[in-house]
Amino acid sequence: MNEQKAKAIVLEYLKEFHYPGICSLKYFFDDYKTRRLPDDVYAAYRKVLSGEIDCELLAEFAEWGLKRGAKG
């Protein structure tokens, strides 16, 4: 799996949370630390743990959240 595919897997998983913005990240990282993520999501996030790709992932999640919020 390449980094872009891994980033897409994690981003889709984050979009499924039913918590507002930053709370989704908190629960994601809690699940990551305790290995409660689905295996594919856990492996994908391990793949994107470099600073640049990780920041791209956060930026894309924030952009998605802003668009979603604007739509109401």
N, CA, C and O atoms as a Tripos MOL2 file, in Angstrom:
@<TRIPOS>MOLECULE
protein
  288   287    72     0     0
PROTEIN
NO_CHARGES

@<TRIPOS>ATOM
      1 N           0.8550   -1.1650    0.0000 N.3       1 MET1
      2 CA          0.0000    0.0000    0.0000 C.3       1 MET1
      3 C           0.9060    1.2340    0.0000 C.2       1 MET1
      4 O           1.8360    1.3300    0.8010 O.2       1 MET1
      5 N           0.6250    2.1780   -0.9070 N.am      2 ASN2
      6 CA          1.4230    3.3980   -0.9170 C.3       2 ASN2
      7 C           0.8510    4.4190    0.0730 C.2       2 ASN2
      8 O          -0.2290    4.2190    0.6290 O.2       2 ASN2
      9 N           1.5820    5.5060    0.2830 N.am      3 GLU3
     10 CA          1.1780    6.4830    1.2930 C.3       3 GLU3
     11 C          -0.1500    7.1520    0.9660 C.2       3 GLU3
     12 O          -0.9360    7.4360    1.8690 O.2       3 GLU3
     13 N          -0.4080    7.4060   -0.3040 N.am      4 GLN4
     14 CA         -1.6650    8.0620   -0.6780 C.3       4 GLN4
     15 C          -2.8670    7.1530   -0.4140 C.2       4 GLN4
     16 O          -3.9080    7.6140    0.0520 O.2       4 GLN4
     17 N          -2.7190    5.8760   -0.7100 N.am      5 LYS5
     18 CA         -3.7810    4.9040   -0.4260 C.3       5 LYS5
     19 C          -4.0050    4.8040    1.0810 C.2       5 LYS5
     20 O          -5.1430    4.7740    1.5490 O.2       5 LYS5
     21 N          -2.9140    4.7530    1.8290 N.am      6 ALA6
     22 CA         -3.0100    4.6750    3.2880 C.3       6 ALA6
     23 C          -3.7140    5.9060    3.8460 C.2       6 ALA6
     24 O          -4.5670    5.7950    4.7270 O.2       6 ALA6
     25 N          -3.3530    7.0770    3.3320 N.am      7 LYS7
     26 CA         -3.9770    8.3220    3.7800 C.3       7 LYS7
     27 C          -5.4720    8.3040    3.4860 C.2       7 LYS7
     28 O          -6.2690    8.7460    4.3140 O.2       7 LYS7
     29 N          -5.8580    7.8050    2.3310 N.am      8 ALA8
     30 CA         -7.2760    7.7290    1.9600 C.3       8 ALA8
     31 C          -8.0480    6.8000    2.8990 C.2       8 ALA8
     32 O          -9.1840    7.1010    3.2660 O.2       8 ALA8
     33 N          -7.4540    5.6920    3.2850 N.am      9 ILE9
     34 CA         -8.1070    4.7500    4.2080 C.3       9 ILE9
     35 C          -8.3670    5.4190    5.5560 C.2       9 ILE9
     36 O          -9.4630    5.3210    6.1070 O.2       9 ILE9
     37 N          -7.3530    6.0960    6.0780 N.am     10 VAL10
     38 CA         -7.5030    6.7520    7.3810 C.3      10 VAL10
     39 C          -8.5110    7.8910    7.2940 C.2      10 VAL10
     40 O          -9.3350    8.0560    8.1950 O.2      10 VAL10
     41 N          -8.4580    8.6720    6.2310 N.am     11 LEU11
     42 CA         -9.3860    9.7920    6.0700 C.3      11 LEU11
     43 C         -10.8300    9.3100    6.0170 C.2      11 LEU11
     44 O         -11.7030    9.9030    6.6510 O.2      11 LEU11
     45 N         -11.0860    8.2560    5.2780 N.am     12 GLU12
     46 CA        -12.4510    7.7180    5.2180 C.3      12 GLU12
     47 C         -12.9100    7.2280    6.5880 C.2      12 GLU12
     48 O         -14.0710    7.4010    6.9590 O.2      12 GLU12
     49 N         -12.0090    6.6270    7.3240 N.am     13 TYR13
     50 CA        -12.3560    6.1640    8.6700 C.3      13 TYR13
     51 C         -12.6980    7.3500    9.5730 C.2      13 TYR13
     52 O         -13.6760    7.2990   10.3180 O.2      13 TYR13
     53 N         -11.9020    8.4100    9.5100 N.am     14 LEU14
     54 CA        -12.1660    9.5960   10.3240 C.3      14 LEU14
     55 C         -13.5200   10.2240    9.9920 C.2      14 LEU14
     56 O         -14.2150   10.7230   10.8770 O.2      14 LEU14
     57 N         -13.8850   10.1940    8.7240 N.am     15 LYS15
     58 CA        -15.1570   10.7910    8.3010 C.3      15 LYS15
     59 C         -16.3610   10.0390    8.8580 C.2      15 LYS15
     60 O         -17.4610   10.5880    8.9040 O.2      15 LYS15
     61 N         -16.1730    8.8050    9.2770 N.am     16 GLU16
     62 CA        -17.2770    8.0010    9.8000 C.3      16 GLU16
     63 C         -17.5900    8.2870   11.2660 C.2      16 GLU16
     64 O         -18.6390    7.8760   11.7620 O.2      16 GLU16
     65 N         -16.6910    8.9890   11.9700 N.am     17 PHE17
     66 CA        -16.9490    9.3150   13.3710 C.3      17 PHE17
     67 C         -18.1480   10.2500   13.4760 C.2      17 PHE17
     68 O         -18.3700   11.0890   12.6030 O.2      17 PHE17
     69 N         -18.9080   10.1020   14.5330 N.am     18 HIS18
     70 CA        -20.0830   10.9500   14.7360 C.3      18 HIS18
     71 C         -19.8210   11.9710   15.8360 C.2      18 HIS18
     72 O         -20.7190   12.3200   16.6030 O.2      18 HIS18
     73 N         -18.5940   12.4370   15.9020 N.am     19 TYR19
     74 CA        -18.2070   13.4370   16.8930 C.3      19 TYR19
     75 C         -17.7620   14.6860   16.1500 C.2      19 TYR19
     76 O         -17.2820   14.5970   15.0200 O.2      19 TYR19
     77 N         -17.9150   15.8530   16.7750 N.am     20 PRO20
     78 CA        -17.4680   17.0790   16.1150 C.3      20 PRO20
     79 C         -15.9460   17.1180   15.9870 C.2      20 PRO20
     80 O         -15.2220   16.6770   16.8800 O.2      20 PRO20
     81 N         -15.4830   17.6450   14.8750 N.am     21 GLY21
     82 CA        -14.0850   17.8800   14.5320 C.3      21 GLY21
     83 C         -13.0050   17.2520   15.3790 C.2      21 GLY21
     84 O         -12.6660   16.0810   15.2070 O.2      21 GLY21
     85 N         -12.4690   18.0320   16.2890 N.am     22 ILE22
     86 CA        -11.2950   17.6070   17.0460 C.3      22 ILE22
     87 C         -11.5790   16.4100   17.9440 C.2      22 ILE22
     88 O         -10.6670   15.6520   18.2730 O.2      22 ILE22
     89 N         -12.8320   16.2350   18.3400 N.am     23 CYS23
     90 CA        -13.1850   15.0580   19.1540 C.3      23 CYS23
     91 C         -12.9500   13.7760   18.3610 C.2      23 CYS23
     92 O         -12.5370   12.7620   18.9240 O.2      23 CYS23
     93 N         -13.2100   13.8200   17.0660 N.am     24 SER24
     94 CA        -12.9500   12.6540   16.2210 C.3      24 SER24
     95 C         -11.4830   12.2630   16.2910 C.2      24 SER24
     96 O         -11.1510   11.0800   16.3660 O.2      24 SER24
     97 N         -10.6040   13.2620   16.2670 N.am     25 LEU25
     98 CA         -9.1680   12.9800   16.3350 C.3      25 LEU25
     99 C          -8.7850   12.3870   17.6830 C.2      25 LEU25
    100 O          -7.9720   11.4650   17.7490 O.2      25 LEU25
    101 N          -9.3600   12.9070   18.7470 N.am     26 LYS26
    102 CA         -9.0720   12.3860   20.0860 C.3      26 LYS26
    103 C          -9.4390   10.9120   20.1750 C.2      26 LYS26
    104 O          -8.6450   10.0910   20.6350 O.2      26 LYS26
    105 N         -10.6620   10.5800   19.7260 N.am     27 TYR27
    106 CA        -11.0980    9.1850   19.7850 C.3      27 TYR27
    107 C         -10.2830    8.3050   18.8380 C.2      27 TYR27
    108 O          -9.9910    7.1540   19.1600 O.2      27 TYR27
    109 N          -9.9180    8.8360   17.6810 N.am     28 PHE28
    110 CA         -9.0790    8.0800   16.7540 C.3      28 PHE28
    111 C          -7.7470    7.7220   17.4180 C.2      28 PHE28
    112 O          -7.3220    6.5670   17.3780 O.2      28 PHE28
    113 N          -7.0930    8.7110   18.0260 N.am     29 PHE29
    114 CA         -5.7920    8.4550   18.6420 C.3      29 PHE29
    115 C          -5.9040    7.5580   19.8650 C.2      29 PHE29
    116 O          -5.0090    6.7550   20.1270 O.2      29 PHE29
    117 N          -6.9890    7.6850   20.6140 N.am     30 ASP30
    118 CA         -7.2140    6.7500   21.7240 C.3      30 ASP30
    119 C          -7.2940    5.3180   21.1990 C.2      30 ASP30
    120 O          -6.6740    4.4040   21.7440 O.2      30 ASP30
    121 N          -8.0730    5.1440   20.1270 N.am     31 ASP31
    122 CA         -8.2230    3.8070   19.5370 C.3      31 ASP31
    123 C          -6.9120    3.3180   18.9220 C.2      31 ASP31
    124 O          -6.6070    2.1260   18.9660 O.2      31 ASP31
    125 N          -6.1390    4.2410   18.3500 N.am     32 TYR32
    126 CA         -4.8470    3.8700   17.7810 C.3      32 TYR32
    127 C          -3.8970    3.3740   18.8750 C.2      32 TYR32
    128 O          -3.2640    2.3270   18.7350 O.2      32 TYR32
    129 N          -3.8090    4.1350   19.9530 N.am     33 LYS33
    130 CA         -2.8880    3.7770   21.0410 C.3      33 LYS33
    131 C          -3.2400    2.4370   21.6760 C.2      33 LYS33
    132 O          -2.3530    1.7030   22.1110 O.2      33 LYS33
    133 N          -4.5200    2.1180   21.7290 N.am     34 THR34
    134 CA         -4.9510    0.8720   22.3700 C.3      34 THR34
    135 C          -5.2140   -0.2410   21.3560 C.2      34 THR34
    136 O          -5.7050   -1.3110   21.7130 O.2      34 THR34
    137 N          -4.8840    0.0190   20.0930 N.am     35 ARG35
    138 CA         -5.0390   -0.9480   18.9980 C.3      35 ARG35
    139 C          -6.4710   -1.4230   18.8270 C.2      35 ARG35
    140 O          -6.7090   -2.5960   18.5400 O.2      35 ARG35
    141 N          -7.4250   -0.5170   19.0040 N.am     36 ARG36
    142 CA         -8.8350   -0.8540   18.7920 C.3      36 ARG36
    143 C          -9.3160   -0.4510   17.4050 C.2      36 ARG36
    144 O         -10.4970   -0.5980   17.0900 O.2      36 ARG36
    145 N          -8.4230    0.0480   16.5880 N.am     37 LEU37
    146 CA         -8.7880    0.3750   15.2140 C.3      37 LEU37
    147 C          -8.8930   -0.9130   14.4040 C.2      37 LEU37
    148 O          -8.2450   -1.9050   14.7360 O.2      37 LEU37
    149 N          -9.7030   -0.9070   13.3450 N.am     38 PRO38
    150 CA         -9.6750   -2.0520   12.4310 C.3      38 PRO38
    151 C          -8.2410   -2.2460   11.9120 C.2      38 PRO38
    152 O          -7.4940   -1.2780   11.7660 O.2      38 PRO38
    153 N          -7.8740   -3.4670   11.6440 N.am     39 ASP39
    154 CA         -6.4970   -3.7780   11.2360 C.3      39 ASP39
    155 C          -6.0300   -2.9620   10.0380 C.2      39 ASP39
    156 O          -4.8930   -2.4890   10.0150 O.2      39 ASP39
    157 N          -6.9070   -2.7920    9.0320 N.am     40 ASP40
    158 CA         -6.4930   -2.0530    7.8400 C.3      40 ASP40
    159 C          -6.2510   -0.5790    8.1500 C.2      40 ASP40
    160 O          -5.3360    0.0270    7.5920 O.2      40 ASP40
    161 N          -7.0560    0.0030    9.0290 N.am     41 VAL41
    162 CA         -6.8900    1.4100    9.3980 C.3      41 VAL41
    163 C          -5.6250    1.5820   10.2400 C.2      41 VAL41
    164 O          -4.8730    2.5370   10.0500 O.2      41 VAL41
    165 N          -5.4000    0.6670   11.1550 N.am     42 TYR42
    166 CA         -4.1940    0.7140   11.9900 C.3      42 TYR42
    167 C          -2.9440    0.6400   11.1080 C.2      42 TYR42
    168 O          -2.0150    1.4310   11.2730 O.2      42 TYR42
    169 N          -2.9250   -0.2980   10.1850 N.am     43 ALA43
    170 CA         -1.7680   -0.4540    9.2950 C.3      43 ALA43
    171 C          -1.5940    0.7720    8.4090 C.2      43 ALA43
    172 O          -0.4720    1.2160    8.1650 O.2      43 ALA43
    173 N          -2.7030    1.3160    7.9300 N.am     44 ALA44
    174 CA         -2.6350    2.4940    7.0720 C.3      44 ALA44
    175 C          -2.0760    3.6880    7.8390 C.2      44 ALA44
    176 O          -1.2360    4.4220    7.3170 O.2      44 ALA44
    177 N          -2.5300    3.8860    9.0640 N.am     45 TYR45
    178 CA         -2.0180    5.0240    9.8320 C.3      45 TYR45
    179 C          -0.5360    4.8510   10.1530 C.2      45 TYR45
    180 O           0.2100    5.8300   10.1510 O.2      45 TYR45
    181 N          -0.1050    3.6400   10.4240 N.am     46 ARG46
    182 CA          1.3230    3.3970   10.6620 C.3      46 ARG46
    183 C           2.1370    3.7880    9.4260 C.2      46 ARG46
    184 O           3.2860    4.2150    9.5330 O.2      46 ARG46
    185 N           1.5210    3.6350    8.2600 N.am     47 LYS47
    186 CA          2.1990    3.9720    7.0050 C.3      47 LYS47
    187 C           2.3460    5.4870    6.8320 C.2      47 LYS47
    188 O           3.3180    5.9390    6.2270 O.2      47 LYS47
    189 N           1.4010    6.2800    7.3510 N.am     48 VAL48
    190 CA          1.4140    7.7320    7.1270 C.3      48 VAL48
    191 C           1.9760    8.5150    8.3160 C.2      48 VAL48
    192 O           1.7890    9.7290    8.3970 O.2      48 VAL48
    193 N           2.6540    7.8390    9.2290 N.am     49 LEU49
    194 CA          3.1430    8.5140   10.4250 C.3      49 LEU49
    195 C           4.2930    9.4890   10.1940 C.2      49 LEU49
    196 O           4.7760   10.0970   11.1500 O.2      49 LEU49
    197 N           4.7370    9.6520    8.9690 N.am     50 SER50
    198 CA          5.7670   10.6590    8.7210 C.3      50 SER50
    199 C           5.1350   12.0420    8.8680 C.2      50 SER50
    200 O           3.9360   12.1990    8.6390 O.2      50 SER50
    201 N           5.9030   13.0140    9.2370 N.am     51 GLY51
    202 CA          5.3770   14.3500    9.4970 C.3      51 GLY51
    203 C           4.5950   14.9610    8.3510 C.2      51 GLY51
    204 O           3.5090   15.4980    8.5660 O.2      51 GLY51
    205 N           5.1210   14.8900    7.1450 N.am     52 GLU52
    206 CA          4.4720   15.5480    6.0140 C.3      52 GLU52
    207 C           3.1400   14.8910    5.6630 C.2      52 GLU52
    208 O           2.1350   15.5860    5.5130 O.2      52 GLU52
    209 N           3.1150   13.5920    5.5330 N.am     53 ILE53
    210 CA          1.8830   12.8910    5.1620 C.3      53 ILE53
    211 C           0.8500   13.0140    6.2760 C.2      53 ILE53
    212 O          -0.3370   13.1920    6.0020 O.2      53 ILE53
    213 N           1.2820   12.9210    7.5110 N.am     54 ASP54
    214 CA          0.3910   13.0730    8.6560 C.3      54 ASP54
    215 C          -0.2660   14.4560    8.6360 C.2      54 ASP54
    216 O          -1.4640   14.5830    8.8870 O.2      54 ASP54
    217 N           0.5230   15.4840    8.3380 N.am     55 CYS55
    218 CA         -0.0220   16.8460    8.2670 C.3      55 CYS55
    219 C          -0.9800   17.0030    7.0910 C.2      55 CYS55
    220 O          -1.9940   17.6910    7.2060 O.2      55 CYS55
    221 N          -0.6690   16.3760    5.9720 N.am     56 GLU56
    222 CA         -1.5860   16.4040    4.8290 C.3      56 GLU56
    223 C          -2.9210   15.7700    5.2050 C.2      56 GLU56
    224 O          -3.9830   16.2790    4.8460 O.2      56 GLU56
    225 N          -2.8590   14.6660    5.9220 N.am     57 LEU57
    226 CA         -4.0690   13.9790    6.3670 C.3      57 LEU57
    227 C          -4.9080   14.8960    7.2510 C.2      57 LEU57
    228 O          -6.1200   15.0040    7.0590 O.2      57 LEU57
    229 N          -4.2760   15.5540    8.2130 N.am     58 LEU58
    230 CA         -4.9960   16.4720    9.0940 C.3      58 LEU58
    231 C          -5.6010   17.6340    8.3090 C.2      58 LEU58
    232 O          -6.7310   18.0420    8.5770 O.2      58 LEU58
    233 N          -4.8550   18.1660    7.3400 N.am     59 ALA59
    234 CA         -5.3590   19.2710    6.5270 C.3      59 ALA59
    235 C          -6.5730   18.8420    5.7060 C.2      59 ALA59
    236 O          -7.5470   19.5870    5.6100 O.2      59 ALA59
    237 N          -6.5250   17.6670    5.1220 N.am     60 GLU60
    238 CA         -7.6530   17.1790    4.3270 C.3      60 GLU60
    239 C          -8.8680   16.9060    5.2010 C.2      60 GLU60
    240 O          -9.9990   17.1630    4.7870 O.2      60 GLU60
    241 N          -8.6460   16.3870    6.4080 N.am     61 PHE61
    242 CA         -9.7550   16.1550    7.3280 C.3      61 PHE61
    243 C         -10.3760   17.4880    7.7430 C.2      61 PHE61
    244 O         -11.5990   17.6070    7.8080 O.2      61 PHE61
    245 N          -9.5440   18.4850    8.0210 N.am     62 ALA62
    246 CA        -10.0530   19.8080    8.3970 C.3      62 ALA62
    247 C         -10.8370   20.4310    7.2450 C.2      62 ALA62
    248 O         -11.9030   21.0050    7.4620 O.2      62 ALA62
    249 N         -10.3230   20.3230    6.0340 N.am     63 GLU63
    250 CA        -11.0170   20.8680    4.8630 C.3      63 GLU63
    251 C         -12.3790   20.1930    4.6850 C.2      63 GLU63
    252 O         -13.3760   20.8650    4.4220 O.2      63 GLU63
    253 N         -12.4200   18.8830    4.8260 N.am     64 TRP64
    254 CA        -13.6790   18.1480    4.7230 C.3      64 TRP64
    255 C         -14.6550   18.6230    5.7990 C.2      64 TRP64
    256 O         -15.8330   18.8380    5.5150 O.2      64 TRP64
    257 N         -14.1730   18.7860    7.0320 N.am     65 GLY65
    258 CA        -15.0250   19.2330    8.1270 C.3      65 GLY65
    259 C         -15.5890   20.6220    7.8960 C.2      65 GLY65
    260 O         -16.7520   20.8830    8.2030 O.2      65 GLY65
    261 N         -14.7680   21.5180    7.3530 N.am     66 LEU66
    262 CA        -15.2410   22.8710    7.0690 C.3      66 LEU66
    263 C         -16.3130   22.8630    5.9860 C.2      66 LEU66
    264 O         -17.3150   23.5680    6.1010 O.2      66 LEU66
    265 N         -16.1130   22.0790    4.9430 N.am     67 LYS67
    266 CA        -17.1190   21.9780    3.8790 C.3      67 LYS67
    267 C         -18.4050   21.3740    4.4110 C.2      67 LYS67
    268 O         -19.4990   21.8290    4.0760 O.2      67 LYS67
    269 N         -18.2750   20.3560    5.2340 N.am     68 ARG68
    270 CA        -19.4400   19.6970    5.8270 C.3      68 ARG68
    271 C         -20.1980   20.6730    6.7230 C.2      68 ARG68
    272 O         -21.4280   20.7140    6.6970 O.2      68 ARG68
    273 N         -19.4710   21.4540    7.5100 N.am     69 GLY69
    274 CA        -20.0890   22.4350    8.3870 C.3      69 GLY69
    275 C         -20.7950   23.5310    7.6200 C.2      69 GLY69
    276 O         -21.8390   24.0210    8.0490 O.2      69 GLY69
    277 N         -20.2300   23.9220    6.4820 N.am     70 ALA70
    278 CA        -20.8310   24.9730    5.6670 C.3      70 ALA70
    279 C         -22.1330   24.5120    5.0350 C.2      70 ALA70
    280 O         -23.0250   25.3210    4.7780 O.2      70 ALA70
    281 N         -22.2440   23.2130    4.7850 N.am     71 LYS71
    282 CA        -23.4660   22.6740    4.1870 C.3      71 LYS71
    283 C         -24.5710   22.5220    5.2150 C.2      71 LYS71
    284 O         -25.7440   22.3840    4.8660 O.2      71 LYS71
    285 N         -24.1860   22.5500    6.4990 N.am     72 GLY72
    286 CA        -25.1830   22.4340    7.5750 C.3      72 GLY72
    287 C         -25.5930   21.0560    7.7430 C.2      72 GLY72
    288 O         -26.4260   20.7590    8.5990 O.2      72 GLY72
@<TRIPOS>BOND
     1     1     2 1
     2     2     3 1
     3     3     4 2
     4     3     5 am
     5     5     6 1
     6     6     7 1
     7     7     8 2
     8     7     9 am
     9     9    10 1
    10    10    11 1
    11    11    12 2
    12    11    13 am
    13    13    14 1
    14    14    15 1
    15    15    16 2
    16    15    17 am
    17    17    18 1
    18    18    19 1
    19    19    20 2
    20    19    21 am
    21    21    22 1
    22    22    23 1
    23    23    24 2
    24    23    25 am
    25    25    26 1
    26    26    27 1
    27    27    28 2
    28    27    29 am
    29    29    30 1
    30    30    31 1
    31    31    32 2
    32    31    33 am
    33    33    34 1
    34    34    35 1
    35    35    36 2
    36    35    37 am
    37    37    38 1
    38    38    39 1
    39    39    40 2
    40    39    41 am
    41    41    42 1
    42    42    43 1
    43    43    44 2
    44    43    45 am
    45    45    46 1
    46    46    47 1
    47    47    48 2
    48    47    49 am
    49    49    50 1
    50    50    51 1
    51    51    52 2
    52    51    53 am
    53    53    54 1
    54    54    55 1
    55    55    56 2
    56    55    57 am
    57    57    58 1
    58    58    59 1
    59    59    60 2
    60    59    61 am
    61    61    62 1
    62    62    63 1
    63    63    64 2
    64    63    65 am
    65    65    66 1
    66    66    67 1
    67    67    68 2
    68    67    69 am
    69    69    70 1
    70    70    71 1
    71    71    72 2
    72    71    73 am
    73    73    74 1
    74    74    75 1
    75    75    76 2
    76    75    77 am
    77    77    78 1
    78    78    79 1
    79    79    80 2
    80    79    81 am
    81    81    82 1
    82    82    83 1
    83    83    84 2
    84    83    85 am
    85    85    86 1
    86    86    87 1
    87    87    88 2
    88    87    89 am
    89    89    90 1
    90    90    91 1
    91    91    92 2
    92    91    93 am
    93    93    94 1
    94    94    95 1
    95    95    96 2
    96    95    97 am
    97    97    98 1
    98    98    99 1
    99    99   100 2
   100    99   101 am
   101   101   102 1
   102   102   103 1
   103   103   104 2
   104   103   105 am
   105   105   106 1
   106   106   107 1
   107   107   108 2
   108   107   109 am
   109   109   110 1
   110   110   111 1
   111   111   112 2
   112   111   113 am
   113   113   114 1
   114   114   115 1
   115   115   116 2
   116   115   117 am
   117   117   118 1
   118   118   119 1
   119   119   120 2
   120   119   121 am
   121   121   122 1
   122   122   123 1
   123   123   124 2
   124   123   125 am
   125   125   126 1
   126   126   127 1
   127   127   128 2
   128   127   129 am
   129   129   130 1
   130   130   131 1
   131   131   132 2
   132   131   133 am
   133   133   134 1
   134   134   135 1
   135   135   136 2
   136   135   137 am
   137   137   138 1
   138   138   139 1
   139   139   140 2
   140   139   141 am
   141   141   142 1
   142   142   143 1
   143   143   144 2
   144   143   145 am
   145   145   146 1
   146   146   147 1
   147   147   148 2
   148   147   149 am
   149   149   150 1
   150   150   151 1
   151   151   152 2
   152   151   153 am
   153   153   154 1
   154   154   155 1
   155   155   156 2
   156   155   157 am
   157   157   158 1
   158   158   159 1
   159   159   160 2
   160   159   161 am
   161   161   162 1
   162   162   163 1
   163   163   164 2
   164   163   165 am
   165   165   166 1
   166   166   167 1
   167   167   168 2
   168   167   169 am
   169   169   170 1
   170   170   171 1
   171   171   172 2
   172   171   173 am
   173   173   174 1
   174   174   175 1
   175   175   176 2
   176   175   177 am
   177   177   178 1
   178   178   179 1
   179   179   180 2
   180   179   181 am
   181   181   182 1
   182   182   183 1
   183   183   184 2
   184   183   185 am
   185   185   186 1
   186   186   187 1
   187   187   188 2
   188   187   189 am
   189   189   190 1
   190   190   191 1
   191   191   192 2
   192   191   193 am
   193   193   194 1
   194   194   195 1
   195   195   196 2
   196   195   197 am
   197   197   198 1
   198   198   199 1
   199   199   200 2
   200   199   201 am
   201   201   202 1
   202   202   203 1
   203   203   204 2
   204   203   205 am
   205   205   206 1
   206   206   207 1
   207   207   208 2
   208   207   209 am
   209   209   210 1
   210   210   211 1
   211   211   212 2
   212   211   213 am
   213   213   214 1
   214   214   215 1
   215   215   216 2
   216   215   217 am
   217   217   218 1
   218   218   219 1
   219   219   220 2
   220   219   221 am
   221   221   222 1
   222   222   223 1
   223   223   224 2
   224   223   225 am
   225   225   226 1
   226   226   227 1
   227   227   228 2
   228   227   229 am
   229   229   230 1
   230   230   231 1
   231   231   232 2
   232   231   233 am
   233   233   234 1
   234   234   235 1
   235   235   236 2
   236   235   237 am
   237   237   238 1
   238   238   239 1
   239   239   240 2
   240   239   241 am
   241   241   242 1
   242   242   243 1
   243   243   244 2
   244   243   245 am
   245   245   246 1
   246   246   247 1
   247   247   248 2
   248   247   249 am
   249   249   250 1
   250   250   251 1
   251   251   252 2
   252   251   253 am
   253   253   254 1
   254   254   255 1
   255   255   256 2
   256   255   257 am
   257   257   258 1
   258   258   259 1
   259   259   260 2
   260   259   261 am
   261   261   262 1
   262   262   263 1
   263   263   264 2
   264   263   265 am
   265   265   266 1
   266   266   267 1
   267   267   268 2
   268   267   269 am
   269   269   270 1
   270   270   271 1
   271   271   272 2
   272   271   273 am
   273   273   274 1
   274   274   275 1
   275   275   276 2
   276   275   277 am
   277   277   278 1
   278   278   279 1
   279   279   280 2
   280   279   281 am
   281   281   282 1
   282   282   283 1
   283   283   284 2
   284   283   285 am
   285   285   286 1
   286   286   287 1
   287   287   288 2
@<TRIPOS>SUBSTRUCTURE
     1 MET1         2 RESIDUE 1 A MET
     2 ASN2         6 RESIDUE 1 A ASN
     3 GLU3        10 RESIDUE 1 A GLU
     4 GLN4        14 RESIDUE 1 A GLN
     5 LYS5        18 RESIDUE 1 A LYS
     6 ALA6        22 RESIDUE 1 A ALA
     7 LYS7        26 RESIDUE 1 A LYS
     8 ALA8        30 RESIDUE 1 A ALA
     9 ILE9        34 RESIDUE 1 A ILE
    10 VAL10       38 RESIDUE 1 A VAL
    11 LEU11       42 RESIDUE 1 A LEU
    12 GLU12       46 RESIDUE 1 A GLU
    13 TYR13       50 RESIDUE 1 A TYR
    14 LEU14       54 RESIDUE 1 A LEU
    15 LYS15       58 RESIDUE 1 A LYS
    16 GLU16       62 RESIDUE 1 A GLU
    17 PHE17       66 RESIDUE 1 A PHE
    18 HIS18       70 RESIDUE 1 A HIS
    19 TYR19       74 RESIDUE 1 A TYR
    20 PRO20       78 RESIDUE 1 A PRO
    21 GLY21       82 RESIDUE 1 A GLY
    22 ILE22       86 RESIDUE 1 A ILE
    23 CYS23       90 RESIDUE 1 A CYS
    24 SER24       94 RESIDUE 1 A SER
    25 LEU25       98 RESIDUE 1 A LEU
    26 LYS26      102 RESIDUE 1 A LYS
    27 TYR27      106 RESIDUE 1 A TYR
    28 PHE28      110 RESIDUE 1 A PHE
    29 PHE29      114 RESIDUE 1 A PHE
    30 ASP30      118 RESIDUE 1 A ASP
    31 ASP31      122 RESIDUE 1 A ASP
    32 TYR32      126 RESIDUE 1 A TYR
    33 LYS33      130 RESIDUE 1 A LYS
    34 THR34      134 RESIDUE 1 A THR
    35 ARG35      138 RESIDUE 1 A ARG
    36 ARG36      142 RESIDUE 1 A ARG
    37 LEU37      146 RESIDUE 1 A LEU
    38 PRO38      150 RESIDUE 1 A PRO
    39 ASP39      154 RESIDUE 1 A ASP
    40 ASP40      158 RESIDUE 1 A ASP
    41 VAL41      162 RESIDUE 1 A VAL
    42 TYR42      166 RESIDUE 1 A TYR
    43 ALA43      170 RESIDUE 1 A ALA
    44 ALA44      174 RESIDUE 1 A ALA
    45 TYR45      178 RESIDUE 1 A TYR
    46 ARG46      182 RESIDUE 1 A ARG
    47 LYS47      186 RESIDUE 1 A LYS
    48 VAL48      190 RESIDUE 1 A VAL
    49 LEU49      194 RESIDUE 1 A LEU
    50 SER50      198 RESIDUE 1 A SER
    51 GLY51      202 RESIDUE 1 A GLY
    52 GLU52      206 RESIDUE 1 A GLU
    53 ILE53      210 RESIDUE 1 A ILE
    54 ASP54      214 RESIDUE 1 A ASP
    55 CYS55      218 RESIDUE 1 A CYS
    56 GLU56      222 RESIDUE 1 A GLU
    57 LEU57      226 RESIDUE 1 A LEU
    58 LEU58      230 RESIDUE 1 A LEU
    59 ALA59      234 RESIDUE 1 A ALA
    60 GLU60      238 RESIDUE 1 A GLU
    61 PHE61      242 RESIDUE 1 A PHE
    62 ALA62      246 RESIDUE 1 A ALA
    63 GLU63      250 RESIDUE 1 A GLU
    64 TRP64      254 RESIDUE 1 A TRP
    65 GLY65      258 RESIDUE 1 A GLY
    66 LEU66      262 RESIDUE 1 A LEU
    67 LYS67      266 RESIDUE 1 A LYS
    68 ARG68      270 RESIDUE 1 A ARG
    69 GLY69      274 RESIDUE 1 A GLY
    70 ALA70      278 RESIDUE 1 A ALA
    71 LYS71      282 RESIDUE 1 A LYS
    72 GLY72      286 RESIDUE 1 A GLY
